[in-house]
Amino acid sequence: MRPTDHDTDDFAALRRLAEQRWTCRQFRPDEVDRATIEQVLSLTQRTPSWCNTQPWQVVVTSGEGTDRLRKELLAYIQTHGTAPDFEFPAQYAGVYRDRRRACGFQLYDSVGIAKGDHEKTMRQMVRNFEFFDAPHVAIVTSEEDLGVYGAVDCGLWLENFLLGAQALGLGAAPQAALASYAPFLREYFGLPDHRKVVFGVSFGYPDLDHPVNAFRTARAPLADQITWHTS
Ligand SMILES: Cc1cc2nc3c(=O)[nH]c(=O)nc-3n(C[C@H](O)[C@H](O)[C@H](O)COP(=O)(O)O)c2cc1C
């Protein structure tokens, strides 16, 4: 996206954040102080939602809280199957398959995983449940009654969180993978059954020297996504 004559300072700042943000998959161990995390969370509270329901409830871990969750989740996934609250995609076909493969290859290339190396591919997948070594993870739930629109509202919350984190020099990784084990997370955090896990977000300071953080994904041109109807 190029600057245009119509850029305002606000738009330029937003564009810069949107362009520079990426999914961080390797974090430094240093914790983020509570005031900085709350700064991002205060921004995300401005997220719009249908009827202003603000359905997101967020559990944030720090320090030993993250380490214990990581340990127990890793143990759980050895012996339990996946059980997401929201149906995962039925399939990726056509252009969706192509885009998914393209970003998958970028990820695997970045860390030297050859096509067909199932063992290393699996190991990289498990990195999700190690939170990519992040010192913090946020688990985001919505209210069952609000259905798909509650999840939409949480998605809006997510983008504000990601951009807010980026603006403060933090890195973040949105992770539907964590929602695969929704029953574990509900029990672990003592959440009632009507709270449904939408995703997790690992966050902290990015390890900018790690190759997994060096690639950037592409986006389709506007013409592929937008239909103008003018008469
Ligand atoms: C709702 C959502 C769930 C995602 N789940 C995962 C995940 O489980 N694991 C992962 O490594 N990346 C996950 N991602 C990151 C996407 O792969 C990434 O956003 C996409 O490839 C575009 O790349 P970028 O974020 O670097 O621009 C998720 C992103 C979103 C928005």
The ligand as a Gaussian input file, in Angstrom:
#p B3LYP/6-31G(d) Opt

LIG

0 1
 C       -8.179000     -15.806000      14.007000
 C       -6.756000     -16.164000      13.658000
 C       -6.237000     -17.380000      14.062000
 C       -4.912000     -17.722000      13.787000
 N       -4.410000     -18.895000      14.263000
 C       -3.088000     -19.154000      14.124000
 C       -2.516000     -20.301000      14.746000
 O       -3.186000     -21.089000      15.405000
 N       -1.183000     -20.504000      14.611000
 C       -0.385000     -19.642000      13.898000
 O        0.840000     -19.877000      13.819000
 N       -0.912000     -18.552000      13.282000
 C       -2.234000     -18.289000      13.396000
 N       -2.772000     -17.151000      12.843000
 C       -1.906000     -16.229000      12.106000
 C       -2.159000     -16.277000      10.604000
 O       -1.544000     -17.403000      10.050000
 C       -1.602000     -14.986000       9.993000
 O       -2.334000     -13.887000      10.502000
 C       -1.714000     -14.951000       8.484000
 O       -0.936000     -15.964000       7.893000
 C       -1.243000     -13.599000       7.931000
 O        0.094000     -13.340000       8.329000
 P        0.498000     -12.116000       9.242000
 O       -0.324000     -12.129000      10.483000
 O        1.963000     -12.344000       9.528000
 O        0.244000     -10.864000       8.438000
 C       -4.100000     -16.816000      13.075000
 C       -4.633000     -15.585000      12.666000
 C       -5.933000     -15.259000      12.958000
 C       -6.457000     -13.903000      12.536000

